[in-house]
């Protein structure tokens, strides 16, 4: 018996994606996951623009992770131009990024993932029974937004960060407010762990490697080597290992490492860096039941809950260390160069690369998002997972497939915009 399942609109994800499944005699003969977002050609639009415009433009790739693109873009440009920023600048960038991760994880866990496990079609449908839990989520999201506003100038597409430093610094009073707000949501993050640890997840293992940045001194945010259980390389070497390719059915590139699919995200970070989690996050990890290294993508939800505890603790540490003082933006001396930036963002490792000419204009740009890296891994996970749920009716199969896709917290709106364009 053969059948085809087509999901033209996968719900409760960022952006738009499509899945076509062809099943014959109990085997998956066709499995095609694709982004169906309209391409906006960011890599092409950056060509010919000044080096200090890149972070402003790439911020518009995505609203929910705009800070991630700003910081990664700045770091890539600074590496190309030989700019070394101050320790204060780096700490504020970490704080900005942590605020965004708190906001993003809370959004995904409660509003996109949780309804699947409680038997509701949406967070709105579960609001009357789970009002307390959704208020916790909104509280954490609000605090994440406030951190971004105080550090970056506004909660979406931050305006304070620039090449070489900050156009406007937060005050010490702002840092004290952030510290107070973080203490206020710590209990919400711990409650989130308890809630998500109580849910039942399918037993399944992905065949992809778990990659993330790994820092020798802390749970990586802005620096480190790109590492899995089997491989390790410096970020500037990424083109030797990571390859992008395009298929006509998708507006997003597919990404492979030495020809094989791989996974990035919160679960990969736990696999590679759990020793650097904060004390309370370590405690939550032990309670979670996750056996590391884990290749069960459904456990990425658990990993995000644990990470929220860690991000709050890490941000509190940043607040304690920040003794803000006025400083000038580092002067930029125009020169030719190529720079790569890679940081850990809510959905995994984000890459920006820029080649700049002697006049400070961008000659080439390359952007690889976490969802683009996960895309092939998700597709192959679906191919392996579907035979296990053949006993379900079509509606049940669709729910389980969508739960698997959503566990990666994909952002297809982020992944679809970087196709090359020739303006001539």
C-alpha positions, 0 to 999 in steps of 0.5 A, spaced: 500 500 500 502 506 498 500 513 500 503 520 500 503 525 505 504 533 503 504 538 509 504 545 505 504 549 511 507 546 518 504 550 524 507 553 530 514 554 527 518 560 525 517 562 518 514 557 512 516 550 510 513 544 506 514 537 507 512 531 502 512 524 504 512 518 499 510 511 503 510 505 499 509 498 502 511 501 509 518 504 507 519 512 506 521 512 498 520 520 498 522 525 504 523 532 502 523 538 507 523 545 504 523 552 506 518 556 502 519 563 504 521 568 499 528 569 498 530 576 499 538 575 497 541 578 503 548 576 501 547 579 494 544 586 497 551 586 502 555 587 496 558 594 495 555 596 501 560 599 507 563 595 512 559 598 517 552 597 514 552 590 514 550 589 521 544 594 520 542 590 514 543 583 516 539 584 523 533 585 518 533 577 516 529 575 523 526 579 528 526 574 534 534 573 533 536 580 530 541 581 536 544 574 534 545 577 526 548 584 529 553 581 534 555 575 529 556 580 523 560 585 527 565 580 529 566 578 522 567 585 520 572 586 526 576 580 524 576 582 517 578 589 519 583 587 524 579 591 530 580 588 537 574 590 541 574 591 549 573 586 554 567 591 556 564 591 549 565 583 549 561 582 556 555 587 553 555 583 547 554 576 551 549 580 555 545 582 549 545 575 546 543 572 553 537 576 553 535 574 546 536 567 548 531 567 554 526 570 550 527 565 544 527 559 548 521 561 552 517 563 546 518 556 543 517 552 549 511 555 551 507 557 545 510 552 539 512 546 543 508 545 549 501 545 546 503 538 542 504 535 549 498 537 552 493 536 547 492 543 544 492 546 537 495 552 540 497 556 546 491 560 545 487 554 546 490 552 552 490 559 556 484 558 560 487 551 563 494 553 563 494 561 565 499 560 570 504 557 565 503 562 560 504 568 564 511 565 566 513 564 559 510 572 558 514 574 564 521 571 561 519 574 554 518 580 557 525 580 561 529 578 555 526 584 551 527 589 557 535 586 557 535 587 549 532 594 550 537 596 556 543 594 552 541 594 545 537 600 545 531 597 543 528 590 543 528 588 536 534 590 531 538 593 536 541 600 534 547 601 540 552 596 537 557 598 532 563 596 529 569 597 534 564 598 540 557 601 542 554 608 540 551 608 546 552 605 553 547 602 558 548 605 565 550 602 571 543 603 574 541 599 567 545 593 569 542 593 576 535 593 573 537 587 569 540 584 575 533 585 579 529 582 573 533 576 572 533 574 579 525 575 578 525 570 573 529 565 576 523 561 579 520 561 572 526 558 569 526 552 574 518 551 574 519 551 566 524 545 567 520 541 572 514 542 567 518 540 561 521 534 565 514 531 566 512 530 559 513 524 555 518 524 549 518 519 544 525 515 544 528 516 537 536 517 535 538 522 530 544 519 526 547 526 525 553 529 529 552 534 534 556 540 533 557 547 537 562 552 539 566 549 545 570 554 549 575 551 554 573 556 559 565 557 559 559 555 556 560 558 549 557 564 547 561 568 542 567 564 541 570 557 541 572 551 536 566 548 532 566 541 535 562 535 535 564 528 538 568 526 533 571 532 529 574 539 531 576 545 527 577 553 528 571 557 525 576 560 520 577 554 517 569 552 516 569 552 508 574 546 509 569 542 512 562 545 511 559 545 504 552 549 502 548 546 496 542 548 493 536 544 491 530 547 486 525 545 491 527 550 497 529 557 498 534 555 503 541 552 502 542 545 505 549 544 509 553 538 510 559 537 514 564 533 509 558 530 506 554 528 512 548 532 515 549 534 522 545 537 528 546 544 532 542 547 537 541 547 545 542 539 545 548 539 541 551 545 546 549 540 552 552 534 549 559 538 548 559 543 554 555 541 559 561 541 564 560 549 564 553 549 565 551 553 572 550 550 578 543 550 578 543 548 571 547 542 572 542 540 578 536 541 572 540 536 568 541 531 573 533 531 574 532 531 567 533 524 565 537 526 559 543 521 558 549 525 555 551 525 549 544 525 547 542 524 539 534 524 541 532 531 537 525 531 542 530 532 548 532 539 545 526 541 548 529 539 555 535 542 553 532 549 552 529 549 559 536 547 562 539 552 558 534 558 560 536 557 567 544 557 565 543 563 561 539 567 567 545 565 571 550 567 566 547 574 565 547 575 573 554 573 573 555 578 567 551 584 571 556 582 577 562 583 573 560 589 569 563 596 572 561 600 566 566 606 564 565 611 558 570 608 552 570 610 545 569 606 539 575 603 536 578 607 530 577 602 524 583 603 519 581 601 512 584 595 509 583 589 505 581 583 509 576 577 510 573 575 516 569 570 519 564 570 525 561 564 529 557 565 535 551 560 539 544 563 538 538 560 540 537 555 535 545 553 534 551 556 531 550 562 526 556 564 521 557 570 518 563 571 513 565 578 509 570 580 504 572 587 504 576 591 499 581 597 501 576 602 501 571 599 506 566 596 501 564 589 502 566 584 496 563 578 498 558 575 504 556 568 506 551 567 512 549 560 514 544 560 519 542 554 524 536 552 521 540 551 514 545 547 518 539 543 521 535 542 515 538 536 512 538 533 519 531 534 520 529 531 513 533 525 515 530 524 522 523 524 519 525 519 514 528 514 519 522 516 524 516 515 520 516 507 519 516 507 527 509 511 527 506 507 521 501 504 525 497 511 526 492 514 522 494 520 518 492 525 523 496 522 528 502 521 523 502 528 522 502 530 529 508 526 531 512 529 524 510 536 526 513 535 533 519 532 531 520 538 526 518 543 532 523 540 537 529 543 533 525 550 534 527 551 526 526 558 523 525 558 516 524 565 515 532 566 517 534 560 513 531 562 506 534 569 505 541 568 503 541 566 495 546 569 491 544 574 486 547 577 480 545 585 479 548 586 472 
